[in-house]
Amino acid sequence: MKIQRSASTVYNSQPCPRLLPWPLTGRLIVIALVSILTQGCETAGYYSQAVAGQLRILAAREPIDRVLAAPDTDPQLQRQLRLVKSIRTYARDQLHLPVGRSYATYVQLDRAYPIWNVLAAPEFSLKARQWCYPIAGCASYRGYFHRDDALKKARQLTEEDYDVYLGPVPAYSTLGWFNDPVLSSFITWPADRLARLLFHELAHRRVYISGDTRFNESFATAVAELALPDWRRQRGLPGPASVGEAERRQLNQLLLQARKQLQLLYGRDMGDDSKRRQKANMLARLRQCYRQMSASWPNPARYQTYIDKTNNATLALVEEYRSLVPAFRQLYLQSGGWEDFYQAVERLGEENKKTRDARLQALGATYQLSNRKVTGPSFSSDTCMSAANTPLATGAN
C-alpha cells in the first residue's frame, strides 16, 4: 500500500556527525553523558547513534488528528489511524494501561524499519548474550538505527563464535520516557496484529523490571494475548482469534519444543563435534516440522525465512517472550481484574530474582495442569521434534 504524505513528515535516516543541532531533552542528555563519559569508545559510539536516531524520530512526529485532517492523507492510512485511536481508547479504559500521549502521533519513515536488532548466544548454549544500558538495565539484544552498524556488530560476534541473528524491528517502546509514535513500519498491519502490538508495548509502560528481559517480555505478551479476545468481541469480530494468531501460536510451540531438545543436548557430556552434528540435525528437523505444520496454512511460507535462520540466538529470545506467559495467565486468573493483576505483577517484580522465578514456575505449572485438553489427531510439535535424533532423509533440510 502506498501511503501519501507531505515531504515534511518523512523521517531523515541520513547519519549526522554531531548531536548539537537537535533539541536534546533532559533525559537524553543524562543518558548520553553517562554513557559516553563512563564507557569505552564502542559503547560511546553506540549510544551516540541511539540518541541521534531516537531524536530524528521524535522530531518527525505529527499528531494523528492533523494527519487525519490533511487532504493528501491516503484513505487507507486514515482508516488505520482511526483504528489506532480506538485501540488506545480500549487500552486506557478497559485495560487500565497508562496510555498518556503514546501512539497519538505518527511518523512516516523513509525506509521499511526504524531499528535492526542483533541477538547472540554461544554455540552450545541457549543463554542469550546480555547488554546493559543506563536506566533500562540489561537486555538480550542490541538495537541499531542503521543496518550497516548492526551488520558490523553481527559480523564481530560471528567471528567470536556466537550464534547470531540480525533482524529488523518494526516497533519498539521507550518504556514511558517519551511519547512513542505510530510508525509507518507497522501501521499497515491487520487489526488483530496491530492491537496486540500496542497492548504489548503499552504494558511495558505499566510494569518494567530492570534487568529481567524474560519477565518483562512474557508479561507484555500475556497482557496482549489476554486482552485480544475481549477486544475482538467488542468490535463484533467472530471467533476467538484470527487464522494468523492461531498460526503464530503453533509456531511458538514448535520453537519451544526445539529449544527443549537443544537444551537437553547441550547438557550432555560429549565432544563438541558430536554436539555440533546433533545440533545441525535438530535444526534441520525444526525446518522439516515447520513445513509439515504449515502445509495447510493459507501462506505456508509466512515464517519460512525466520525458520531458516533459527539458531541459539533466536531460540533464546523465544524463551524470553514466551516461557513465562502461562505463569502470568494464571496470575491474571487469580486476580480480581486488570488493576489487581498489575499490582500482583508489581509485587512479584519487587521480590529477589530467585524468589520471583520460583513463584512464576509454580504459577506456570498450575496453569499448564488446569488447561490440559484432550484433542483429536493433529500436528504435534512435541512428536515431530522428538524424532530430532533420527537421521533425516536426503534433502530434508
Buried (B, 14 or more C-beta within 10 A) or exposed (E): EEBEBEEEBBBEBEEBEEBEEBEBBEEBEEBBEBBBEEBEEEBBBBBBBBBBBBBBBBEBBBEBEEBBEBEEBBEBBBEBBEBBBBBBEBBBEEBBBEBBEBBBBBBBBEEEBBBBBBBBBBBBBBEBBBBEBBEBBEBBBBBBBBBEBBBEBBEBBEEEEBBBBBBBBBBBBBBBBBBBBBBBBBBBBEBBBBBBBBBBBBBBBBBBBBBBBBBBBBBBBBBBBBBBBEBBEEBEBEEEBBEBBEBBEBBBBBBBBBBBBBEEBBEEEEEEEEBEEBBEBBBBBBBBBBEEBBEEBEEBEBBBEBBEEBBBBBBBBBBBBBBBBBBBBBBBBEBEEBEEBBEBBEEBBEBEEEEBBEBBEEBBEBBEEEEEEEEEEEBBBEEBBBBBEEEBEEEEB
